[in-house]
């Protein structure tokens, strides 16, 4: 089998899509050494990452030129005549000469258009629909996303395969050294509640800050928000100032991948109140580090945590009040935390990247017949 895989996500900053693409390629090329894989990049940076595959660059200078780039990819693919081509980031070209598989992680631009820039709203509304209807098969990462795709694009359910994402358990694991990564200038260690993710309005950090404000005078904890600003920024820092929580809420941008396990492990609880997600790596990573989690029911987050996390429904006008209640209740219940920690450590073992690669390979076999 000759497979071309579009992997422009590998040239982007760290993201869930980048992790998925990297792990998929690593496991596919390792498990199927008799197949011929060619990986298409948008820039030179990842070349040499997969020595058993052919790596080709078709330059993409800016995402604004994505439709033009896709056309160039289609022309290139038609000359190579592979068994199939897999597009890993939701879009496919208009010109298709071989069987096409596409990964659609979510349809957030359609479900929450207000969270997208005008240009992204315009492009992805059409691109997602075209990819869903005209691809041979769709990969997605959750049952929730599968149902969204089926409902919005009116396609057969057997056209969509779900491959739940995994977490790197060698990297994300409990770290117990008795020290806290969060401390005052005096060196005094502090208990803390943790959030990890980009400061995007969709992540709903502002609700987390407001919920924390309701219980701040009852607990000694800091609220630690880790993540870089998004293109469309949220107002969480402004809200923290308005609520006079500047000394209780810490915003940290430059936290490395290597530092994350200790940061997760040191937190009393991890909270993710997102309005909607395609998946949810941070809650998985927190569970793998032995930290109890609270999430909203945004998209597939209940699937991510299973019975190992507290799920707070977003519906209604009392989400902030309910979130505050669950945060305080969990922090004050050591026995419940122990139960959730144990469940979380088991929950993260249920999915592996090899399983993702195996299911994807099964789809390749069906599509290329």
C-alpha positions in Angstrom: 0.0 0.0 0.0 1.2 3.5 -0.9 -0.2 6.1 1.5 0.3 9.9 1.3 -0.5 11.7 4.6 -0.9 15.5 4.7 0.7 16.6 7.9 0.9 20.4 7.9 -0.1 20.4 11.5 3.4 19.3 12.4 4.7 22.7 11.4 2.3 24.5 13.8 2.8 25.4 17.5 1.9 22.8 20.0 -1.7 21.7 19.8 -3.9 18.7 20.1 -4.0 18.3 16.3 -0.2 18.4 16.2 0.0 15.7 18.9 -2.5 13.5 17.0 -0.7 13.8 13.7 2.7 13.1 15.2 1.6 10.1 17.2 -0.4 8.7 14.3 2.6 8.9 12.0 5.0 7.5 14.5 2.8 4.4 15.2 1.7 3.8 11.6 5.2 3.9 10.2 6.4 1.6 13.1 3.7 -1.0 12.7 3.5 -1.2 8.9 7.0 -1.3 7.6 6.0 -3.0 4.4 3.8 0.0 3.4 5.1 3.1 1.6 4.4 6.3 3.5 4.9 9.7 2.1 4.4 12.7 4.4 3.6 16.1 3.1 4.6 19.2 5.1 3.9 22.9 4.8 7.3 23.8 6.0 10.8 22.3 6.4 10.9 22.2 10.2 9.7 18.6 10.9 11.8 16.9 8.1 13.7 13.8 9.4 11.2 13.0 12.1 10.1 9.7 10.4 13.1 8.1 8.7 11.2 5.2 7.3 8.9 7.5 5.3 9.4 9.8 2.3 9.1 13.4 3.5 8.1 16.1 1.0 7.7 19.9 1.5 5.0 21.8 -0.4 5.6 25.3 1.0 2.7 27.0 2.8 3.7 30.5 3.9 0.4 31.4 5.6 -2.9 29.8 6.4 -4.7 32.4 4.3 -3.3 30.6 1.3 -4.6 27.2 2.4 -7.0 26.8 -0.6 -4.1 27.4 -3.0 -1.9 25.1 -1.1 -4.5 22.4 -1.2 -4.7 22.7 -4.9 -0.9 22.2 -5.1 -1.2 19.2 -2.9 -3.9 17.7 -5.2 -1.8 18.2 -8.3 1.1 16.5 -6.5 -1.0 13.6 -5.4 -2.4 13.0 -8.8 1.1 12.6 -10.2 2.1 10.1 -7.5 -1.0 7.9 -7.8 -1.0 6.5 -4.2 -3.4 3.9 -2.9 -5.0 6.7 -0.8 -4.3 10.1 0.7 -5.1 11.1 4.3 -5.7 14.7 5.2 -5.2 15.1 8.9 -6.6 18.6 9.5 -10.2 18.8 8.4 -9.8 20.2 4.8 -9.4 18.4 1.5 -8.8 19.8 -2.0 -11.5 20.2 -4.5 -9.6 18.0 -7.0 -9.5 14.4 -5.9 -8.0 11.7 -8.1 -7.5 8.9 -5.4 -9.5 7.6 -2.4 -9.5 10.3 0.3 -9.6 9.9 4.1 -10.0 13.1 6.3 -9.7 13.6 10.0 -12.3 16.1 11.2 -11.5 16.7 14.9 -14.6 18.8 15.6 -16.9 21.3 13.9 -16.5 24.1 16.3 -16.5 26.8 13.5 -20.1 25.7 12.9 -21.2 25.1 16.5 -19.6 28.2 18.0 -19.0 30.6 15.1 -18.6 33.6 17.5 -15.4 32.1 18.8 -13.8 32.3 15.3 -12.4 35.1 13.3 -14.6 36.3 10.3 -12.1 34.7 7.9 -12.1 31.4 9.6 -15.9 31.4 9.9 -16.1 32.0 6.1 -13.6 29.4 5.1 -14.4 26.5 7.5 -18.1 26.7 7.0 -17.6 25.5 3.4 -14.4 23.5 3.9 -15.8 21.3 6.6 -19.0 20.6 4.6 -17.0 19.7 1.5 -14.6 17.5 3.4 -17.4 15.6 5.2 -19.5 15.0 2.0 -16.8 14.3 -0.6 -14.2 12.3 1.4 -14.4 8.5 1.2 -14.1 8.2 5.0 -13.9 10.4 8.1 -11.8 9.9 11.2 -12.7 11.7 14.4 -11.7 11.5 18.0 -15.0 11.3 20.0 -18.5 9.9 19.8 -19.7 13.5 20.4 -17.9 14.8 17.3 -19.1 11.8 15.3 -22.7 12.7 16.1 -22.1 16.3 15.4 -20.7 15.5 12.0 -23.5 13.1 11.1 -26.2 15.5 12.2 -24.8 18.6 10.5 -23.8 17.1 7.2 -26.5 14.4 7.0 -24.1 11.5 6.2 -24.2 7.8 7.0 -22.8 6.8 10.4 -20.7 4.0 9.0 -18.7 6.7 7.1 -17.2 8.0 10.4 -14.7 6.1 12.6 -14.0 7.2 16.1 -10.4 6.9 17.5 -10.2 8.3 21.0 -6.9 10.0 21.8 -4.3 8.8 24.2 -1.8 10.4 26.5 1.9 9.8 26.9 2.1 7.9 30.1 5.9 7.9 30.2 5.9 11.7 30.4 2.6 12.4 32.2 2.8 10.5 35.5 2.5 11.3 39.2 5.5 13.2 40.5 5.7 13.1 44.3 8.7 14.9 45.7 7.1 16.9 48.5 7.6 20.3 46.9 5.1 22.6 45.3 5.8 24.2 41.9 3.8 27.2 43.1 5.2 29.5 45.8 5.2 33.0 47.0 8.2 35.3 46.7 9.1 34.3 50.3 9.5 30.7 49.1 6.3 29.5 51.0 4.6 26.7 49.1 0.9 27.2 48.3 -1.9 24.8 47.5 -3.4 25.6 44.1 -6.2 24.9 41.6 -4.9 24.4 38.1 -6.1 25.2 34.5 -3.9 24.5 31.5 -4.9 25.7 28.0 -4.8 28.6 25.6 -6.5 31.8 26.9 -9.3 31.5 24.3 -12.8 32.7 25.1 -14.1 29.2 24.3 -12.0 27.7 27.2 -14.4 29.7 29.5 -11.6 30.7 31.9 -13.6 33.7 32.9 -16.3 31.4 34.5 -13.5 29.6 36.4 -12.2 32.9 37.8 -15.7 33.9 38.8 -16.3 30.5 40.4 -13.0 30.8 42.3 -14.1 34.3 43.6 -17.1 32.7 45.2 -15.0 30.3 47.3 -11.7 32.2 47.6 -12.3 33.4 51.2 -13.0 29.8 52.3 -9.7 28.2 51.0 -6.0 29.1 51.0 -5.5 28.1 47.4 -4.2 30.1 44.4 -5.8 29.7 41.0 -3.1 29.0 38.5 -3.9 29.6 34.8 -1.3 28.2 32.5 -1.3 28.9 28.8 -0.5 31.4 26.1 -3.0 34.0 24.7 -5.1 32.9 21.7 -5.7 35.0 18.6 -9.1 35.9 20.0 -8.3 36.7 23.6 -10.5 36.2 26.6 -11.1 38.7 29.5 -10.1 36.5 32.4 -7.2 38.7 33.6 -9.5 41.8 33.5 -12.1 39.9 35.5 -9.5 38.8 38.1 -8.5 42.5 38.6 -12.2 43.6 38.8 -12.8 41.0 41.5 -9.6 42.1 43.4 -8.0 38.7 42.9 -4.7 39.8 41.5 -2.8 38.2 44.4 -4.8 34.9 44.3 -4.9 34.2 40.5 -1.6 33.6 38.7 -1.4 33.7 34.9 1.6 31.8 33.5 2.5 31.7 29.8 6.0 30.3 29.5 5.6 26.8 31.0 7.5 24.1 29.1 6.3 20.7 28.2 8.9 19.2 30.6 7.5 21.2 33.5 3.8 20.2 33.0 3.9 16.8 34.9 5.2 18.4 38.1 2.6 21.3 37.7 -0.3 18.8 37.3 0.9 16.6 40.1 1.2 19.4 42.5 -2.3 20.7 42.0 -5.0 20.0 44.5 -7.6 19.8 41.7 -7.6 20.5 37.9 -10.6 22.3 36.4 -11.5 22.7 32.7 -14.8 24.5 32.2 -14.6 24.7 28.3 -17.7 25.5 26.3 -16.7 23.0 23.7 -13.7 20.8 22.7 -12.7 18.5 20.0 -11.2 16.3 22.6 -9.3 17.5 25.8 -5.7 16.5 26.4 -5.2 18.6 29.6 -7.8 16.7 31.6 -6.2 13.4 30.4 -2.8 14.7 31.3 -4.0 15.8 34.8 -5.5 12.4 35.5 -2.3 10.7 34.3 -0.5 12.8 36.9 -2.8 11.7 39.7 -4.8 14.9 40.0 -8.6 14.8 40.4 -10.4 16.7 37.6 -13.6 18.7 37.2 -14.8 19.4 33.6 -17.8 20.9 32.0 -19.9 18.8 29.6 -18.6 20.8 26.6 -18.5 18.4 23.7 -16.7 15.1 24.4 -15.2 16.0 27.8 -17.5 13.5 29.6 -16.0 10.9 27.3 -12.5 12.0 28.1 -12.9 11.6 31.9 -15.5 8.8 32.1 -16.4 8.1 35.7 -13.0 9.5 36.9 -14.0 13.1 36.8 -16.7 15.5 38.1 -18.8 16.8 35.2 -20.6 20.1 35.6 -23.4 20.7 32.9 -23.1 24.0 31.1 -26.9 24.3 30.6 -28.8 26.9 32.6 -27.9 30.1 34.2 -26.2 28.7 37.3 -23.1 27.1 35.8 -20.7 29.3 37.8 -22.5 28.7 41.1 -22.5 24.9 40.4 -18.8 24.9 39.4 -17.9 26.8 42.6 -19.8 24.3 44.7 -18.2 21.3 43.0 -14.7 22.8 43.4 -15.2 23.5 47.1 -16.9 20.2 47.8 -14.1 18.2 46.1 -11.3 20.0 47.8 -12.9 19.3 51.2 -13.4 15.6 50.6 -10.1 13.7 50.7 -11.8 10.3 50.4 -13.5 11.4 47.2 -10.3 12.8 45.8 -8.6 9.5 46.4 -11.3 7.6 44.6 -11.2 10.0 41.6 -7.4 9.8 41.5 -7.4 6.0 41.3 -10.1 6.0 38.7 -8.2 8.6 36.7 -5.1 6.6 36.6 -7.1 3.7 35.1 -9.1 5.9 32.7 -6.0 7.1 30.9 -4.9 3.5 30.2 -8.0 2.8 28.2 -6.7 4.5 25.0 -3.4 4.1 23.2 -1.9 5.7 20.1 -1.3 2.2 18.7 -5.0 1.6 18.9 -5.5 4.9 17.0 -3.0 3.8 14.3 -4.6 0.3 14.1 -8.1 1.6 13.6 -6.8 4.1 11.0 -5.0 1.3 9.1 -8.2 -0.7 9.1 -9.9 2.3 7.4 -7.1 2.6 4.9 -7.6 -1.1 3.9 -11.3 -0.6 3.4 -10.9 2.7 1.4 -8.1 1.4 -0.9 -10.0 -1.8 -2.0 
